[in-house]
Amino acid sequence: MRPLRAVFDWSALAANYALARRTARGARVFAVIKANAYGHGDLKAAEALRDADGFALLEIERAMELRDRGFRQPILLLEGFFSPDELAAAEAYRLSVVIHCFEQLRMLAAARRRGRLDVFLKINTGMNRLGFSPSEFASAWAQIKASAAVESVTLMTHFATADEPDEGVAAQLERFNALTAGLRLPRCLANSAALLRYPETHGDWVRPGIMLYGASPFPDRSAEALGLKPVMTLESEVIAVQSLQAGDRVGYGGLFTAPHPMRVGTVACGYADGYPRHAGTGTPVLVNGVRTRTLGRVSMDMLSVDLTPVPEAGVGARVTLWGEGLPVDEVARAAGTISYELLCRLASRVPRQDR
Ligand SMILES: *Cc1c(COP(=O)(O)O)cnc(C)c1O
């Protein structure tokens, strides 16, 4: 069997959720399990978080599956419903729905059931992606208040720059507070970054995603420093060793040239497995637990690593691409992206196992 596999430590997921809950200090915590739980497997993740206060995701089919499997806590559809059929299904399955636009309100006005729907009313306070603008808000709120279908309303917004130390969150929060000042309604504002960095955003519900999987939402603070543990470890083995002379080149395009004689390991993991092709020479990797670097271009099924710091390593040597001992954030940075993308993109061909 090809030695590449993704190994999941579900106890780390539970520990990270517990940390989110401690940090939230009384606010309830939606576990964000969209994008197949950031590549980890949404059903597995939900099982590991059986007692979570709630779950948040996008596809109604996934939410219904959780209900069918006996999850009774709130399940929030982060983009709401896309058609009247979905609205009816959300009511029947008692799913919480984001309402962010007037098209959804028109569907709501035509809804037949009464008093069944838990609505998260989304306000656009500056992200300019989803939500009612400050000038639209009063009209949206009036329509929701008048709807017989609605059982509860929670006010929601999303921050554009909670991962950066700038004034953006304060400005968005001020806009949100000014708009909703008179309303005694629960609030749901914070993603991982806001939860960790801005206690004033906690409100009644928080919605962390990335921190649950053990990665940092911040460019300047490591997951370890935040007390987070990696859930996914991508592991493989060296499947071939090449001994290079000075001037020999490695991989497609010959992008790396050996400056002196050296041993190079070929690892069973490539971009078709979800490893980023943009990760150039020097991307960190562990061989037998020793930190070394990739060399040259990542190919579809393989990549090359420098065995200089691990002279004993040969075919069969253990390789960690990211996870335990090697933060996915570091690999993402070397590839010019963020951990979210690497985790989400784990390819379906990679076998998965529980730690
Ligand atoms: C994805 C998402 C989150 C979680 O964000 P993280 O940065 O992963 O914590 C929270 N809220 C909304 C609306 C989202 O789309």
The ligand as a MOL file (V3000), in Angstrom:
LIG
                    3D

  0  0  0     0  0            999 V3000
M  V30 BEGIN CTAB
M  V30 COUNTS 15 15 0 0 0
M  V30 BEGIN ATOM
M  V30 1 C -15.9000 30.0450 8.0540 0
M  V30 2 C -16.6620 30.9370 8.9180 0
M  V30 3 C -16.3590 31.0270 10.2790 0
M  V30 4 C -15.1660 30.3520 10.9010 0
M  V30 5 O -14.0100 31.0790 10.5830 0
M  V30 6 P -12.5700 30.6790 11.1540 0
M  V30 7 O -11.6820 31.7530 10.6800 0
M  V30 8 O -12.2350 29.3680 10.5420 0
M  V30 9 O -12.6970 30.5890 12.6210 0
M  V30 10 C -17.1760 31.8110 11.0750 0
M  V30 11 N -18.2240 32.4890 10.5390 0
M  V30 12 C -18.5260 32.4430 9.2350 0
M  V30 13 C -19.6780 33.2200 8.7130 0
M  V30 14 C -17.7500 31.6650 8.3700 0
M  V30 15 O -18.0490 31.6290 7.0700 0
M  V30 END ATOM
M  V30 BEGIN BOND
M  V30 1 1 1 2
M  V30 2 1 2 3
M  V30 3 2 2 14
M  V30 4 1 3 4
M  V30 5 2 3 10
M  V30 6 1 4 5
M  V30 7 1 5 6
M  V30 8 2 6 7
M  V30 9 1 6 8
M  V30 10 1 6 9
M  V30 11 1 10 11
M  V30 12 2 11 12
M  V30 13 1 12 13
M  V30 14 1 12 14
M  V30 15 1 14 15
M  V30 END BOND
M  V30 END CTAB
M  END
